[in-house]
Amino acid sequence: MSALVSKYKVGEACIVCEEHKSKGIHLYTSFICRDCEEDMVHTDTKDPKYKYYINQLKKITTPEIYS
């Protein structure tokens, strides 16, 4: 059964790490995994990873509102 499960991706692709994870949050139409969310919250603004996170979050677009 494990070979069958490994063929299929579980969860959604994280906008930050681009890995498929099952737990996380949705921001507009994008998914951020729990690991990336936790790391972003605790990253200092002077840390080089902070700029990486900012660049990855720029991929998120606001969904259009149709009326």
PyMOL Python script that loads the backbone (N, CA, C, O; Angstrom):
from pymol import cmd

cmd.read_pdbstr("""\
ATOM      1  N   MET A   1       0.822  -1.187   0.000  1.00  0.00           N
ATOM      2  CA  MET A   1       0.000   0.000   0.000  1.00  0.00           C
ATOM      3  C   MET A   1       0.866   1.251   0.000  1.00  0.00           C
ATOM      4  O   MET A   1       0.481   2.246  -0.615  1.00  0.00           O
ATOM      5  N   SER A   2       2.021   1.245   0.664  1.00  0.00           N
ATOM      6  CA  SER A   2       2.865   2.443   0.725  1.00  0.00           C
ATOM      7  C   SER A   2       3.364   2.848  -0.665  1.00  0.00           C
ATOM      8  O   SER A   2       3.543   4.038  -0.924  1.00  0.00           O
ATOM      9  N   ALA A   3       3.587   1.901  -1.547  1.00  0.00           N
ATOM     10  CA  ALA A   3       4.008   2.227  -2.907  1.00  0.00           C
ATOM     11  C   ALA A   3       2.891   2.935  -3.652  1.00  0.00           C
ATOM     12  O   ALA A   3       3.143   3.830  -4.458  1.00  0.00           O
ATOM     13  N   LEU A   4       1.669   2.538  -3.383  1.00  0.00           N
ATOM     14  CA  LEU A   4       0.514   3.168  -4.016  1.00  0.00           C
ATOM     15  C   LEU A   4       0.345   4.599  -3.523  1.00  0.00           C
ATOM     16  O   LEU A   4       0.060   5.497  -4.316  1.00  0.00           O
ATOM     17  N   VAL A   5       0.516   4.820  -2.234  1.00  0.00           N
ATOM     18  CA  VAL A   5       0.366   6.151  -1.647  1.00  0.00           C
ATOM     19  C   VAL A   5       1.477   7.073  -2.130  1.00  0.00           C
ATOM     20  O   VAL A   5       1.220   8.254  -2.360  1.00  0.00           O
ATOM     21  N   SER A   6       2.688   6.585  -2.290  1.00  0.00           N
ATOM     22  CA  SER A   6       3.806   7.428  -2.695  1.00  0.00           C
ATOM     23  C   SER A   6       3.679   7.931  -4.136  1.00  0.00           C
ATOM     24  O   SER A   6       4.353   8.890  -4.513  1.00  0.00           O
ATOM     25  N   LYS A   7       2.835   7.305  -4.935  1.00  0.00           N
ATOM     26  CA  LYS A   7       2.632   7.745  -6.313  1.00  0.00           C
ATOM     27  C   LYS A   7       1.854   9.052  -6.374  1.00  0.00           C
ATOM     28  O   LYS A   7       2.024   9.839  -7.305  1.00  0.00           O
ATOM     29  N   TYR A   8       1.001   9.280  -5.384  1.00  0.00           N
ATOM     30  CA  TYR A   8       0.118  10.442  -5.395  1.00  0.00           C
ATOM     31  C   TYR A   8       0.596  11.477  -4.388  1.00  0.00           C
ATOM     32  O   TYR A   8       1.015  11.136  -3.282  1.00  0.00           O
ATOM     33  N   LYS A   9       0.529  12.748  -4.784  1.00  0.00           N
ATOM     34  CA  LYS A   9       0.941  13.821  -3.897  1.00  0.00           C
ATOM     35  C   LYS A   9      -0.195  14.125  -2.932  1.00  0.00           C
ATOM     36  O   LYS A   9      -1.350  14.280  -3.331  1.00  0.00           O
ATOM     37  N   VAL A  10       0.155  14.206  -1.665  1.00  0.00           N
ATOM     38  CA  VAL A  10      -0.830  14.460  -0.628  1.00  0.00           C
ATOM     39  C   VAL A  10      -0.779  15.932  -0.264  1.00  0.00           C
ATOM     40  O   VAL A  10       0.305  16.489  -0.092  1.00  0.00           O
ATOM     41  N   GLY A  11      -1.923  16.562  -0.143  1.00  0.00           N
ATOM     42  CA  GLY A  11      -1.977  17.959   0.270  1.00  0.00           C
ATOM     43  C   GLY A  11      -1.871  18.914  -0.901  1.00  0.00           C
ATOM     44  O   GLY A  11      -2.183  18.573  -2.042  1.00  0.00           O
ATOM     45  N   GLU A  12      -1.420  20.128  -0.587  1.00  0.00           N
ATOM     46  CA  GLU A  12      -1.304  21.185  -1.585  1.00  0.00           C
ATOM     47  C   GLU A  12       0.136  21.666  -1.664  1.00  0.00           C
ATOM     48  O   GLU A  12       0.924  21.446  -0.744  1.00  0.00           O
ATOM     49  N   ALA A  13       0.475  22.321  -2.762  1.00  0.00           N
ATOM     50  CA  ALA A  13       1.822  22.854  -2.943  1.00  0.00           C
ATOM     51  C   ALA A  13       1.937  24.183  -2.204  1.00  0.00           C
ATOM     52  O   ALA A  13       1.134  25.091  -2.420  1.00  0.00           O
ATOM     53  N   CYS A  14       2.920  24.291  -1.347  1.00  0.00           N
ATOM     54  CA  CYS A  14       3.182  25.511  -0.586  1.00  0.00           C
ATOM     55  C   CYS A  14       3.773  26.569  -1.517  1.00  0.00           C
ATOM     56  O   CYS A  14       4.651  26.267  -2.325  1.00  0.00           O
ATOM     57  N   ILE A  15       3.295  27.796  -1.406  1.00  0.00           N
ATOM     58  CA  ILE A  15       3.775  28.894  -2.246  1.00  0.00           C
ATOM     59  C   ILE A  15       5.223  29.253  -1.899  1.00  0.00           C
ATOM     60  O   ILE A  15       5.928  29.827  -2.730  1.00  0.00           O
ATOM     61  N   VAL A  16       5.672  28.926  -0.693  1.00  0.00           N
ATOM     62  CA  VAL A  16       7.017  29.294  -0.241  1.00  0.00           C
ATOM     63  C   VAL A  16       8.030  28.205  -0.571  1.00  0.00           C
ATOM     64  O   VAL A  16       8.981  28.453  -1.312  1.00  0.00           O
ATOM     65  N   CYS A  17       7.840  27.004  -0.034  1.00  0.00           N
ATOM     66  CA  CYS A  17       8.825  25.929  -0.218  1.00  0.00           C
ATOM     67  C   CYS A  17       8.523  25.065  -1.440  1.00  0.00           C
ATOM     68  O   CYS A  17       9.362  24.270  -1.863  1.00  0.00           O
ATOM     69  N   GLU A  18       7.327  25.218  -2.007  1.00  0.00           N
ATOM     70  CA  GLU A  18       6.886  24.505  -3.200  1.00  0.00           C
ATOM     71  C   GLU A  18       6.783  22.993  -3.006  1.00  0.00           C
ATOM     72  O   GLU A  18       6.764  22.243  -3.982  1.00  0.00           O
ATOM     73  N   GLU A  19       6.717  22.544  -1.756  1.00  0.00           N
ATOM     74  CA  GLU A  19       6.524  21.133  -1.446  1.00  0.00           C
ATOM     75  C   GLU A  19       5.049  20.886  -1.167  1.00  0.00           C
ATOM     76  O   GLU A  19       4.323  21.801  -0.778  1.00  0.00           O
ATOM     77  N   HIS A  20       4.614  19.658  -1.364  1.00  0.00           N
ATOM     78  CA  HIS A  20       3.229  19.310  -1.068  1.00  0.00           C
ATOM     79  C   HIS A  20       3.117  18.957   0.411  1.00  0.00           C
ATOM     80  O   HIS A  20       3.801  18.058   0.901  1.00  0.00           O
ATOM     81  N   LYS A  21       2.257  19.666   1.103  1.00  0.00           N
ATOM     82  CA  LYS A  21       2.031  19.435   2.528  1.00  0.00           C
ATOM     83  C   LYS A  21       0.534  19.393   2.777  1.00  0.00           C
ATOM     84  O   LYS A  21      -0.250  19.933   1.997  1.00  0.00           O
ATOM     85  N   SER A  22       0.144  18.751   3.864  1.00  0.00           N
ATOM     86  CA  SER A  22      -1.284  18.617   4.152  1.00  0.00           C
ATOM     87  C   SER A  22      -1.797  19.646   5.152  1.00  0.00           C
ATOM     88  O   SER A  22      -3.001  19.899   5.209  1.00  0.00           O
ATOM     89  N   LYS A  23      -0.904  20.245   5.942  1.00  0.00           N
ATOM     90  CA  LYS A  23      -1.349  21.211   6.954  1.00  0.00           C
ATOM     91  C   LYS A  23      -0.759  22.578   6.676  1.00  0.00           C
ATOM     92  O   LYS A  23       0.419  22.709   6.343  1.00  0.00           O
ATOM     93  N   GLY A  24      -1.598  23.596   6.818  1.00  0.00           N
ATOM     94  CA  GLY A  24      -1.136  24.958   6.601  1.00  0.00           C
ATOM     95  C   GLY A  24      -2.306  25.915   6.537  1.00  0.00           C
ATOM     96  O   GLY A  24      -3.414  25.590   6.963  1.00  0.00           O
ATOM     97  N   ILE A  25      -2.052  27.098   6.003  1.00  0.00           N
ATOM     98  CA  ILE A  25      -3.084  28.128   5.905  1.00  0.00           C
ATOM     99  C   ILE A  25      -3.260  28.552   4.454  1.00  0.00           C
ATOM    100  O   ILE A  25      -2.380  28.354   3.617  1.00  0.00           O
ATOM    101  N   HIS A  26      -4.412  29.137   4.179  1.00  0.00           N
ATOM    102  CA  HIS A  26      -4.678  29.690   2.861  1.00  0.00           C
ATOM    103  C   HIS A  26      -4.678  31.207   2.961  1.00  0.00           C
ATOM    104  O   HIS A  26      -5.304  31.783   3.851  1.00  0.00           O
ATOM    105  N   LEU A  27      -3.983  31.835   2.057  1.00  0.00           N
ATOM    106  CA  LEU A  27      -3.947  33.282   1.967  1.00  0.00           C
ATOM    107  C   LEU A  27      -4.425  33.620   0.567  1.00  0.00           C
ATOM    108  O   LEU A  27      -3.713  33.402  -0.413  1.00  0.00           O
ATOM    109  N   TYR A  28      -5.634  34.153   0.481  1.00  0.00           N
ATOM    110  CA  TYR A  28      -6.329  34.325  -0.794  1.00  0.00           C
ATOM    111  C   TYR A  28      -6.445  32.959  -1.461  1.00  0.00           C
ATOM    112  O   TYR A  28      -7.114  32.074  -0.927  1.00  0.00           O
ATOM    113  N   THR A  29      -5.825  32.771  -2.590  1.00  0.00           N
ATOM    114  CA  THR A  29      -5.932  31.487  -3.281  1.00  0.00           C
ATOM    115  C   THR A  29      -4.657  30.657  -3.149  1.00  0.00           C
ATOM    116  O   THR A  29      -4.529  29.621  -3.801  1.00  0.00           O
ATOM    117  N   SER A  30      -3.724  31.092  -2.325  1.00  0.00           N
ATOM    118  CA  SER A  30      -2.437  30.408  -2.158  1.00  0.00           C
ATOM    119  C   SER A  30      -2.388  29.664  -0.831  1.00  0.00           C
ATOM    120  O   SER A  30      -3.082  30.017   0.123  1.00  0.00           O
ATOM    121  N   PHE A  31      -1.555  28.629  -0.789  1.00  0.00           N
ATOM    122  CA  PHE A  31      -1.389  27.795   0.391  1.00  0.00           C
ATOM    123  C   PHE A  31       0.004  27.983   0.960  1.00  0.00           C
ATOM    124  O   PHE A  31       0.982  27.963   0.213  1.00  0.00           O
ATOM    125  N   ILE A  32       0.115  28.167   2.281  1.00  0.00           N
ATOM    126  CA  ILE A  32       1.403  28.253   2.979  1.00  0.00           C
ATOM    127  C   ILE A  32       1.412  27.143   4.018  1.00  0.00           C
ATOM    128  O   ILE A  32       0.542  27.093   4.887  1.00  0.00           O
ATOM    129  N   CYS A  33       2.397  26.253   3.929  1.00  0.00           N
ATOM    130  CA  CYS A  33       2.451  25.118   4.860  1.00  0.00           C
ATOM    131  C   CYS A  33       2.779  25.604   6.270  1.00  0.00           C
ATOM    132  O   CYS A  33       3.316  26.694   6.467  1.00  0.00           O
ATOM    133  N   ARG A  34       2.444  24.775   7.223  1.00  0.00           N
ATOM    134  CA  ARG A  34       2.636  25.118   8.628  1.00  0.00           C
ATOM    135  C   ARG A  34       4.118  25.350   8.948  1.00  0.00           C
ATOM    136  O   ARG A  34       4.443  26.232   9.743  1.00  0.00           O
ATOM    137  N   ASP A  35       5.014  24.576   8.342  1.00  0.00           N
ATOM    138  CA  ASP A  35       6.446  24.736   8.611  1.00  0.00           C
ATOM    139  C   ASP A  35       6.944  26.106   8.157  1.00  0.00           C
ATOM    140  O   ASP A  35       7.666  26.784   8.888  1.00  0.00           O
ATOM    141  N   CYS A  36       6.554  26.508   6.948  1.00  0.00           N
ATOM    142  CA  CYS A  36       6.990  27.806   6.423  1.00  0.00           C
ATOM    143  C   CYS A  36       6.365  28.950   7.212  1.00  0.00           C
ATOM    144  O   CYS A  36       7.025  29.949   7.497  1.00  0.00           O
ATOM    145  N   GLU A  37       5.103  28.800   7.559  1.00  0.00           N
ATOM    146  CA  GLU A  37       4.432  29.833   8.350  1.00  0.00           C
ATOM    147  C   GLU A  37       5.159  30.046   9.671  1.00  0.00           C
ATOM    148  O   GLU A  37       5.440  31.179  10.061  1.00  0.00           O
ATOM    149  N   GLU A  38       5.458  28.958  10.348  1.00  0.00           N
ATOM    150  CA  GLU A  38       6.147  29.025  11.636  1.00  0.00           C
ATOM    151  C   GLU A  38       7.525  29.670  11.488  1.00  0.00           C
ATOM    152  O   GLU A  38       7.916  30.504  12.304  1.00  0.00           O
ATOM    153  N   ASP A  39       8.249  29.282  10.455  1.00  0.00           N
ATOM    154  CA  ASP A  39       9.585  29.825  10.233  1.00  0.00           C
ATOM    155  C   ASP A  39       9.525  31.318   9.884  1.00  0.00           C
ATOM    156  O   ASP A  39      10.358  32.098  10.347  1.00  0.00           O
ATOM    157  N   MET A  40       8.542  31.713   9.072  1.00  0.00           N
ATOM    158  CA  MET A  40       8.414  33.128   8.695  1.00  0.00           C
ATOM    159  C   MET A  40       8.116  34.000   9.907  1.00  0.00           C
ATOM    160  O   MET A  40       8.664  35.093  10.046  1.00  0.00           O
ATOM    161  N   VAL A  41       7.246  33.511  10.779  1.00  0.00           N
ATOM    162  CA  VAL A  41       6.850  34.286  11.955  1.00  0.00           C
ATOM    163  C   VAL A  41       8.043  34.524  12.881  1.00  0.00           C
ATOM    164  O   VAL A  41       8.129  35.571  13.522  1.00  0.00           O
ATOM    165  N   HIS A  42       8.951  33.573  12.954  1.00  0.00           N
ATOM    166  CA  HIS A  42      10.079  33.674  13.877  1.00  0.00           C
ATOM    167  C   HIS A  42      11.378  34.159  13.227  1.00  0.00           C
ATOM    168  O   HIS A  42      12.416  34.195  13.888  1.00  0.00           O
ATOM    169  N   THR A  43      11.338  34.530  11.952  1.00  0.00           N
ATOM    170  CA  THR A  43      12.535  35.010  11.264  1.00  0.00           C
ATOM    171  C   THR A  43      12.708  36.505  11.491  1.00  0.00           C
ATOM    172  O   THR A  43      11.772  37.282  11.300  1.00  0.00           O
ATOM    173  N   ASP A  44      13.896  36.898  11.894  1.00  0.00           N
ATOM    174  CA  ASP A  44      14.207  38.309  12.107  1.00  0.00           C
ATOM    175  C   ASP A  44      14.334  39.013  10.755  1.00  0.00           C
ATOM    176  O   ASP A  44      14.749  38.404   9.769  1.00  0.00           O
ATOM    177  N   THR A  45      13.981  40.275  10.716  1.00  0.00           N
ATOM    178  CA  THR A  45      14.023  41.026   9.455  1.00  0.00           C
ATOM    179  C   THR A  45      15.433  41.201   8.917  1.00  0.00           C
ATOM    180  O   THR A  45      15.603  41.513   7.738  1.00  0.00           O
ATOM    181  N   LYS A  46      16.439  41.010   9.744  1.00  0.00           N
ATOM    182  CA  LYS A  46      17.835  41.139   9.304  1.00  0.00           C
ATOM    183  C   LYS A  46      18.396  39.818   8.774  1.00  0.00           C
ATOM    184  O   LYS A  46      19.490  39.782   8.210  1.00  0.00           O
ATOM    185  N   ASP A  47      17.654  38.757   8.955  1.00  0.00           N
ATOM    186  CA  ASP A  47      18.071  37.434   8.495  1.00  0.00           C
ATOM    187  C   ASP A  47      17.921  37.354   6.969  1.00  0.00           C
ATOM    188  O   ASP A  47      16.917  37.826   6.436  1.00  0.00           O
ATOM    189  N   PRO A  48      18.888  36.772   6.255  1.00  0.00           N
ATOM    190  CA  PRO A  48      18.782  36.640   4.789  1.00  0.00           C
ATOM    191  C   PRO A  48      17.550  35.856   4.334  1.00  0.00           C
ATOM    192  O   PRO A  48      17.050  36.075   3.231  1.00  0.00           O
ATOM    193  N   LYS A  49      17.057  34.942   5.180  1.00  0.00           N
ATOM    194  CA  LYS A  49      15.861  34.186   4.827  1.00  0.00           C
ATOM    195  C   LYS A  49      14.642  35.098   4.706  1.00  0.00           C
ATOM    196  O   LYS A  49      13.709  34.778   3.970  1.00  0.00           O
ATOM    197  N   TYR A  50      14.634  36.219   5.408  1.00  0.00           N
ATOM    198  CA  TYR A  50      13.501  37.135   5.389  1.00  0.00           C
ATOM    199  C   TYR A  50      13.245  37.639   3.968  1.00  0.00           C
ATOM    200  O   TYR A  50      12.101  37.686   3.517  1.00  0.00           O
ATOM    201  N   LYS A  51      14.305  38.011   3.275  1.00  0.00           N
ATOM    202  CA  LYS A  51      14.163  38.502   1.902  1.00  0.00           C
ATOM    203  C   LYS A  51      13.627  37.386   0.997  1.00  0.00           C
ATOM    204  O   LYS A  51      12.801  37.640   0.120  1.00  0.00           O
ATOM    205  N   TYR A  52      14.088  36.176   1.206  1.00  0.00           N
ATOM    206  CA  TYR A  52      13.582  35.025   0.439  1.00  0.00           C
ATOM    207  C   TYR A  52      12.080  34.876   0.644  1.00  0.00           C
ATOM    208  O   TYR A  52      11.338  34.699  -0.322  1.00  0.00           O
ATOM    209  N   TYR A  53      11.625  34.946   1.893  1.00  0.00           N
ATOM    210  CA  TYR A  53      10.202  34.821   2.177  1.00  0.00           C
ATOM    211  C   TYR A  53       9.402  35.939   1.517  1.00  0.00           C
ATOM    212  O   TYR A  53       8.325  35.689   0.975  1.00  0.00           O
ATOM    213  N   ILE A  54       9.907  37.149   1.555  1.00  0.00           N
ATOM    214  CA  ILE A  54       9.227  38.276   0.916  1.00  0.00           C
ATOM    215  C   ILE A  54       9.081  38.020  -0.585  1.00  0.00           C
ATOM    216  O   ILE A  54       8.011  38.244  -1.152  1.00  0.00           O
ATOM    217  N   ASN A  55      10.143  37.556  -1.224  1.00  0.00           N
ATOM    218  CA  ASN A  55      10.086  37.280  -2.662  1.00  0.00           C
ATOM    219  C   ASN A  55       9.097  36.156  -2.980  1.00  0.00           C
ATOM    220  O   ASN A  55       8.387  36.227  -3.983  1.00  0.00           O
ATOM    221  N   GLN A  56       9.046  35.137  -2.151  1.00  0.00           N
ATOM    222  CA  GLN A  56       8.104  34.050  -2.383  1.00  0.00           C
ATOM    223  C   GLN A  56       6.661  34.521  -2.191  1.00  0.00           C
ATOM    224  O   GLN A  56       5.769  34.104  -2.930  1.00  0.00           O
ATOM    225  N   LEU A  57       6.431  35.384  -1.208  1.00  0.00           N
ATOM    226  CA  LEU A  57       5.082  35.869  -0.938  1.00  0.00           C
ATOM    227  C   LEU A  57       4.581  36.818  -2.023  1.00  0.00           C
ATOM    228  O   LEU A  57       3.376  37.041  -2.144  1.00  0.00           O
ATOM    229  N   LYS A  58       5.485  37.369  -2.801  1.00  0.00           N
ATOM    230  CA  LYS A  58       5.086  38.239  -3.909  1.00  0.00           C
ATOM    231  C   LYS A  58       4.348  37.455  -4.991  1.00  0.00           C
ATOM    232  O   LYS A  58       3.691  38.052  -5.844  1.00  0.00           O
ATOM    233  N   LYS A  59       4.446  36.138  -4.966  1.00  0.00           N
ATOM    234  CA  LYS A  59       3.734  35.292  -5.930  1.00  0.00           C
ATOM    235  C   LYS A  59       2.235  35.292  -5.673  1.00  0.00           C
ATOM    236  O   LYS A  59       1.447  34.977  -6.564  1.00  0.00           O
ATOM    237  N   ILE A  60       1.844  35.644  -4.456  1.00  0.00           N
ATOM    238  CA  ILE A  60       0.435  35.633  -4.081  1.00  0.00           C
ATOM    239  C   ILE A  60      -0.260  36.815  -4.743  1.00  0.00           C
ATOM    240  O   ILE A  60       0.190  37.957  -4.649  1.00  0.00           O
ATOM    241  N   THR A  61      -1.342  36.520  -5.399  1.00  0.00           N
ATOM    242  CA  THR A  61      -2.118  37.574  -6.036  1.00  0.00           C
ATOM    243  C   THR A  61      -3.481  37.653  -5.379  1.00  0.00           C
ATOM    244  O   THR A  61      -4.034  36.645  -4.939  1.00  0.00           O
ATOM    245  N   THR A  62      -4.013  38.857  -5.317  1.00  0.00           N
ATOM    246  CA  THR A  62      -5.338  39.068  -4.779  1.00  0.00           C
ATOM    247  C   THR A  62      -6.365  38.583  -5.798  1.00  0.00           C
ATOM    248  O   THR A  62      -6.311  38.968  -6.966  1.00  0.00           O
ATOM    249  N   PRO A  63      -7.293  37.746  -5.364  1.00  0.00           N
ATOM    250  CA  PRO A  63      -8.303  37.281  -6.317  1.00  0.00           C
ATOM    251  C   PRO A  63      -9.223  38.438  -6.714  1.00  0.00           C
ATOM    252  O   PRO A  63      -9.530  39.319  -5.911  1.00  0.00           O
ATOM    253  N   GLU A  64      -9.642  38.407  -7.950  1.00  0.00           N
ATOM    254  CA  GLU A  64     -10.542  39.442  -8.424  1.00  0.00           C
ATOM    255  C   GLU A  64     -11.937  39.187  -7.884  1.00  0.00           C
ATOM    256  O   GLU A  64     -12.373  38.043  -7.757  1.00  0.00           O
ATOM    257  N   ILE A  65     -12.627  40.273  -7.568  1.00  0.00           N
ATOM    258  CA  ILE A  65     -13.992  40.160  -7.079  1.00  0.00           C
ATOM    259  C   ILE A  65     -14.927  40.426  -8.251  1.00  0.00           C
ATOM    260  O   ILE A  65     -14.899  41.489  -8.870  1.00  0.00           O
ATOM    261  N   TYR A  66     -15.741  39.442  -8.530  1.00  0.00           N
ATOM    262  CA  TYR A  66     -16.702  39.577  -9.623  1.00  0.00           C
ATOM    263  C   TYR A  66     -18.053  39.952  -9.031  1.00  0.00           C
ATOM    264  O   TYR A  66     -18.559  39.285  -8.128  1.00  0.00           O
ATOM    265  N   SER A  67     -18.615  41.007  -9.545  1.00  0.00           N
ATOM    266  CA  SER A  67     -19.933  41.416  -9.026  1.00  0.00           C
ATOM    267  C   SER A  67     -21.004  41.347 -10.085  1.00  0.00           C
ATOM    268  O   SER A  67     -22.163  41.657  -9.812  1.00  0.00           O
TER     269      SER A  67
END
""", "prot")
cmd.dss("prot")
cmd.show_as("cartoon", "prot")
cmd.util.cbc("prot")
cmd.orient("prot")
